Amino acid sequence: MSGKTVGILYPGYSAEDDYPRAEALLTDGSTLPLVHTEMREDAHRVDALLDIGGDDVLAEGARAVADKFGPLDAIVWACTSGSFVFGPDGAAEQVAALRSAAGVPASSTSFAFVQACQRLGVSSVALGATYPPDVAGRFVEFLAHHGITVLTVSARDIITAAEVGTLPGELVLDFAAAVAADAPQAQAVLLPDTALHTVGLLDALDARVGKPVLTANQVSMWQGLRLAGADIARPNLGTLFATTA
């Protein structure tokens, strides 16, 4: 299998270095070229999130990544809150508009979480959100719409993505373990913020928690590779990447 090219649209600056870190671990020559989309305000607040996920912003990002890196095999809007905040129908329309703008298969991190849960046979989860509770609640509703039950929510109430990006790895491990302890019957733990550095922790997260931990940057790149036709088992990227269809 020849390597595939998955364009990543990433809002602002926080944990974008997760993508080149993951790209170095891919075994088939696939690449994850990234462009930063416009973020007029860095805030985990509904109005700001609706703005960063606008169709015009994503269309401009799609043009930029193709112009800079050449033809794509798939594209992903790597932002969870900037997709689920539109609701299930709005998020689906957002992806459809991105697909039309890019001319290749497209998805967003919110749908990547749904597809990843389906791949692993997961229907009940514990949610560890960095967002304020009202924003986290919208993700709970989004997951419920797609048949995934959230048993417990831990919301850290961090307002900016930039602050989330500074959280150290040991804190992320401790947070995931605490989230899992609140709902031991959950089949997986979800950490839904792409501003959170997790790529260097994926195997450690699964080992620490004792069940799959799905993180935003992990599922985003997995979804993009899957849509691009590069759905193969890959080591060092957690339980999700170790499975195949």
Secondary structure, 3 states (H helix, E strand, C coil): CCCCEEEEEEECCCCCCHHHHHHCCCCCCCECCEEEECCCCCCCCHHHHHHHCCHHHHHHHHHHHHHHHCCCCEEEECCCHHHHCCHHHHHHHHHHHHHHHHCCCEEEHHHHHHHHHHHHCCCEEEEEECCCHHHHHHHHHHHHHCCCEEEEEEECCCCCHHHHCCCCHHHHHHHHHHHHHHCCCCCEEEECCCCCCCHHHHHHHHHHHCCCEEEHHHHHHHHHHHHHCCCCCCCCCHHHHHCCC
